[in-house]
Amino acid sequence: MDARAEIGRRIARQRRRRGLSQAVLAQLVGRSESWLSQVERGLRSIDSHSVLVQLAEILGAEISQLTSSETGTETVKYERVAGIRDAMTRYGALPGVINSRVKASRRPSLRWLSHEVRRANSLYQAARYDDAGQLLPGLIDAVEESRLSCSAPERRTADTLRALVYHSATMTLSRVGEPELAWAAADRSLAAAESAERPLLAAVSAYRLGYVLIGLKRAAQAERVVLGAADALAASTRRAKPPALSVRGGLYLAAATAAAARFDRANTDRHLGTARKLAERVGNDRNDFWSAFGPTNVVIHEVSAAVAFGDAKLALSRGESLDVRRLGPGLRGRRAQVLLDLARAFGQQRKEAAAVHTLLKAEQISPELIRYDPRTNALLTELIRREHRVSTPELRGLARRAGVV
């Protein structure tokens, strides 16, 4: 059986397992039923990498499960992950949990830890993921040692800082394509927030966990987790202050992202609508718990959702109304992400020159985001495959810097 026929057979098998008809699956990827029938029978190949990615996402499969040879792309390996993993697997606080008389060899200053957590989060939001990753192992060791060395009155503060450090680790690891380790970090942040008896911090942990689960292709579980947290948070505060409203809004944006990953347009729009109302109540763009929630971030998620559904026209229309200058000056990653989504929209319209131009603008803001983002790697791979050097002379150099070629 040749490669094209094998790919078609695998797609058909996964489609039947999901209980989808050819008509429904074809509609979800924006192609005709006849086109999908020919693909499944091995009569034609899939000529678009983005369509292959969509098929894998809808069918709940890895690209390698659908293809007989490796046709996907791997992002550049994040070198800092080894140090973060080593720090997390030392389980520095465990001896003190077993025996309260065990003391740490040093006593990190809680004030210093608080300062360093802010620095790590600032590096993340500035899309300086390598620098954040270099800082995190020492921070993880320090918060674990603080758990052993702090006095009883300091315990709540120490646990709060543990939750915040693992929030930072979760965000960084998720962004650089390390979802499994990010899951472990998110789980620890939730446990630390519970130990600190800080419900709002636990809700932030649920928000981070939601995005990790989406990255692990567990969108339904992600949606359930973040909506449960949002409902609980709403019930616990009658007159919510802006930070609580901001966290609730972030939870609904995560829910919208999860629904879009499941190609559920109705729930995506519903969650975005709820987040929009909360953003109106908040009134401005905030950055509570480093979540950057506000009216601007809601529009950013509208653009991202439109791209997920293949609605390039809507994505570009919403993108035109965005004024990212309203975001805080340190939110370089968020600014670059908008450009990456718009580049994907141009790619969906097969406007290669516009896509490359937009990617170059994103690279000026954040070279590391271009390098580590898997969807951008997929877009660059597709652009290279249909390259027209006269109209996109800078594409190959961009792809080389991103590690795609």
Residue pairs with C-beta under 8 A, 6 or more apart in sequence:
1 9
1 42
2 42
3 67
3 68
3 69
4 42
4 44
4 45
5 41
5 42
6 42
6 68
7 39
7 42
7 45
7 46
7 66
7 67
7 68
8 39
8 40
8 41
8 42
8 43
9 40
9 42
10 65
10 66
10 67
10 68
11 36
11 39
11 40
11 55
11 59
11 66
12 40
14 59
14 60
14 61
14 65
14 66
15 22
15 25
15 40
15 59
17 59
18 58
18 59
18 60
20 58
20 59
22 33
22 36
22 37
22 40
23 33
25 36
25 55
25 58
25 59
26 32
26 33
26 35
26 36
28 54
28 58
28 263
29 36
29 51
29 54
29 55
29 58
29 310
30 51
30 310
31 51
35 44
38 44
39 45
39 46
46 52
46 55
48 382
49 71
49 378
49 381
49 382
49 385
50 344
50 347
50 348
50 378
50 379
50 382
52 63
52 66
52 67
52 71
52 72
53 63
53 72
53 375
53 378
54 310
55 66
56 62
56 63
56 65
56 66
57 217
57 261
57 263
58 263
59 66
60 217
62 72
63 71
63 72
64 70
64 72
72 378
73 374
73 377
73 378
73 380
73 381
73 404
74 377
75 176
75 177
75 371
75 372
75 373
75 374
75 377
75 403
76 371
76 372
76 402
76 403
78 129
78 133
78 176
78 177
78 178
78 372
79 130
79 133
80 129
80 130
80 132
80 133
80 134
80 136
80 176
81 133
81 173
81 176
81 178
81 181
83 133
83 134
83 136
83 137
84 133
84 136
84 137
84 140
84 169
84 172
84 173
84 181
85 181
86 137
87 136
87 137
87 138
87 140
87 141
88 140
88 169
88 181
88 184
88 185
88 188
90 141
90 144
91 144
92 104
92 140
92 141
92 144
92 145
92 147
92 148
93 144
93 145
93 147
93 148
95 102
95 148
96 102
96 103
96 104
96 147
96 148
102 148
103 148
103 149
104 145
104 146
104 148
104 149
105 145
106 145
106 149
107 145
107 146
107 149
107 150
108 142
108 143
108 145
108 146
108 149
110 146
110 150
110 154
110 157
110 158
110 161
113 139
113 142
113 143
113 146
113 161
113 165
114 161
116 135
116 139
116 142
117 139
117 161
117 164
117 165
117 168
119 135
120 132
120 135
120 136
120 139
120 165
120 168
120 172
121 164
121 167
121 168
121 171
121 290
122 330
123 129
123 131
123 132
123 135
124 132
124 168
124 171
124 172
124 175
124 290
124 333
125 287
125 290
125 292
125 328
125 330
125 331
125 332
125 333
125 334
126 330
126 331
126 332
126 333
127 332
127 333
127 336
127 365
127 366
127 368
127 369
128 368
129 172
129 175
129 176
129 368
129 369
129 372
130 368
132 168
132 172
133 172
133 176
136 165
136 168
136 169
136 172
139 165
139 168
140 165
140 166
140 169
143 158
143 161
143 162
143 165
144 162
146 158
146 161
146 162
147 155
147 158
147 159
147 162
150 157
150 158
156 196
156 197
156 198
157 196
159 192
159 193
159 195
159 196
160 192
160 193
160 196
160 198
160 201
162 188
162 189
162 192
162 195
162 196
163 189
163 190
163 192
163 193
163 196
163 198
163 201
163 204
163 205
164 189
164 201
166 185
166 186
166 188
166 189
166 192
166 205
167 189
167 204
167 205
167 208
167 289
167 290
168 290
169 182
169 185
169 189
170 182
170 185
170 186
170 189
170 208
170 209
170 212
171 208
171 290
173 179
173 181
173 182
173 185
174 182
174 208
174 211
174 212
174 215
175 333
175 369
175 372
175 373
176 372
177 372
177 374
179 212
179 215
179 216
180 216
182 212
182 215
183 209
183 212
183 213
183 216
186 205
186 208
186 209
186 212
187 209
189 205
189 208
190 202
190 205
190 206
190 209
193 199
193 201
193 202
193 204
193 205
194 202
199 233
199 236
200 233
200 243
200 244
200 247
200 289
201 289
202 229
203 229
203 230
203 232
203 233
203 247
203 248
203 251
204 247
204 250
204 289
204 291
206 225
206 226
206 228
206 229
206 251
207 226
207 229
207 247
207 250
207 251
207 254
207 291
209 222
209 225
209 226
210 222
210 223
210 225
210 226
210 251
210 254
210 255
210 257
210 258
211 222
211 254
211 257
212 222
213 219
213 221
213 222
213 225
213 258
214 222
214 254
214 257
214 258
214 261
217 261
219 258
219 259
219 261
219 262
220 258
220 262
222 254
222 255
222 257
222 258
222 261
223 255
223 258
223 259
223 262
223 267
226 251
226 252
226 254
226 255
226 258
227 251
227 255
229 251
230 248
230 251
230 252
230 255
233 244
233 247
233 248
233 251
234 240
234 248
237 244
240 248
242 282
242 283
242 286
242 288
243 286
243 288
243 289
245 278
245 281
245 282
246 278
246 282
246 286
246 288
246 289
246 291
246 293
246 294
247 288
247 289
247 291
247 293
248 278
249 275
249 278
249 279
249 282
249 293
249 294
249 298
250 275
250 291
250 293
252 271
252 272
252 274
252 275
252 278
253 271
253 272
253 275
253 293
253 297
253 298
253 301
255 267
255 271
256 267
256 268
256 271
256 272
256 275
256 301
256 305
257 301
257 304
257 305
259 267
259 268
259 271
260 268
260 304
260 305
260 308
260 309
261 308
263 308
263 309
265 309
268 305
268 309
272 298
272 301
272 302
272 305
275 298
275 301
276 295
276 298
279 293
279 294
279 295
279 297
279 298
280 295
282 293
282 294
284 294
284 295
285 292
285 293
285 294
285 295
285 296
285 297
285 326
285 327
285 328
286 292
286 293
286 294
287 293
287 328
287 331
292 327
292 328
292 331
292 334
294 326
295 326
296 322
296 323
296 324
296 326
296 327
297 327
297 334
299 318
299 321
299 322
300 322
300 334
300 337
300 338
300 341
302 318
303 315
303 318
303 319
303 322
303 338
303 341
303 342
303 345
304 315
304 337
304 341
306 312
306 314
306 315
306 318
306 345
307 315
307 341
307 344
307 345
307 348
310 348
312 345
312 346
312 348
312 349
313 349
315 341
315 342
315 344
315 345
316 342
316 345
316 346
319 338
319 341
319 342
319 345
322 338
324 334
324 335
324 338
327 334
327 335
332 365
332 366
333 366
333 369
335 365
335 366
336 362
336 365
336 366
336 369
336 370
337 369
339 358
339 359
339 361
339 362
339 365
340 359
340 362
340 369
340 370
340 373
340 375
340 376
342 358
343 355
343 356
343 358
343 359
343 362
343 376
343 379
344 355
344 375
344 376
344 379
346 352
346 354
346 355
346 358
347 355
347 379
347 382
347 383
350 386
352 383
352 386
352 387
352 388
352 391
352 392
352 395
353 391
353 392
355 379
355 383
356 383
356 392
356 394
356 395
356 398
359 370
359 376
359 379
359 380
359 398
360 394
360 398
362 369
362 370
362 376
363 370
363 398
363 401
367 401
369 376
370 376
370 398
370 401
370 402
371 401
371 402
371 403
376 402
377 402
377 403
377 404
380 395
380 398
380 399
380 402
380 404
381 399
381 404
383 392
383 395
383 399
384 395
384 396
384 399
384 404
384 405
387 395
387 396
389 395
389 396
396 405
399 405
